[in-house]
Amino acid sequence: MLCPGYELSKKFSGSLRRSPILRGMSFSRQYAGPAGPALTRDQTRGVFGQVMGLVTLTFGCLALGGYIGRNLSGGSSFIFFIGGIACIFGLQFAAARGREQLAIGLLFGLGLLLGLFIGPVLNAYAHADPSALWQAGGSTALFTAILGSAGYATRRDLSSYYRFFFFALIALLVFGLVLIFVNVPHGNLIYCILGLVVFGGLTVFNFNRLRNRGTMATAPILAASIFLDIFNVFLFFLSLFGGGGSRR
């Protein structure tokens, strides 16, 4: 027997499989070059605090956008999704040219626009199956805390694994596209589990990058990478707990 949110999750999962948000890994390539001079412990803590502060504020913008856009129609909310993608490219452009304040503004804009985009879905879940939201949120927090801590505690620089994560992400996107046209038994369940594996790995990777290569100059890019990792993990958990993993 399907939970009340299954139909919502089924529609939501289709858009999730097509979502360019999954391209968040693209932030990593530009800043995965040689590490700079080693930072002191206080400097490392400062970078960590800066990045996690930006991530927290971006999620605040996401929540604000979700509240403002809770009653939007699906068609109109998609415009904000396009705007979020534009912020991703603008953020990369600004960070590459040392425009830190502009990059931070675009990061917050990304959170707000994605909130406006996802607001109607969250509102629908809140009315049809609110437990799915709490379960997805709690699972995302625990998932991120465990894997993020593991990545940050790892002294070895994992940047050499970038290519592996990049191709894993591409494979996930391809599999998602296949599911749109091919009826695979339990396809959405498989997709969500694979998505959690891939973005779990990216969470470890990006927190490790924060420890070993993070600087104040790259803080907005690192914050964006971690924000997108956590956001995608939440979407996968929401699809699972909302009933999307019960059947295709």
PyMOL commands that set and color helices and strands:
alter all, ss='L'
color gray80, all
select helices_A, chain A and resi 6-18+20-30+41-68+74-96+100-128+130-153+159-181+187-213+219-244
alter helices_A, ss='H'
color red, helices_A
deselect
rebuild
show_as cartoon
